[in-house]
Amino acid sequence: MNEFKDLYQKTVIKKLKQELKIKNEHDVPRISKVVVNVGIGKYYNTVSKDFSVTEENLSLITGQKPSVRLSRASVSNFKMRENTPNGLTVTLRGTRMYDFLNKLVNVALPRVRDFRGISPKAFDKDGNYSLGIREHGVFPEAKISDELKPFSLQVTVVIKSKSKEHSFALLKEMGFPFYNK
């Protein structure tokens, strides 16, 4: 069993029930999915039409093949045409989600240069947490080569909870390294 999932089921649920004064175990906040996005529109338009190396790297990092997102409309200021590749996205659930979160918190984030913690203010109104990573090279599986320009990732942790405070308490108990306000 995954250590992150094990941590949630054995200790975090009990702590959150006491801390947040929740009676029903099913009302305890939980992570439902993790969405990882990479923008490739600029790379596709200026560098190369072949983004297979970026796609391969993202699949190595997440453990799942990404889907290609196409632009819906033409925007001349961005030199973007309709139905051209604009991004790569991966939605992780279950075991892969917990594996990725474990790798993110315990391996990748500590490898970020001058890392002091992640912002506790990045929660949206529904309690989901979004995090940007500037270079994919912080993940140990990432291949760094001359032909691939470093790309950034956006990670969104979708949490089922009643408020931002409940979501924050969940991620804090799961070991996310927040810096103090």
Secondary structure, DSSP 8 states (H G I E B T S, - for coil): --HHHHHIIIIIHHHHHHHTT--SGGGS-EEEEEEEEEE-HHIIIII-S--HHHHHHHHHHHSS--EEEE-SS-BGGGTB-TTSEEEEEEEE-HHHHHHHHHHIIIIIGGGSTT---B-TT-B-TTS-EEEEES-GGGSTT----SSS----EEEEEEEE-SSHHHHHHHHHHTT--B---
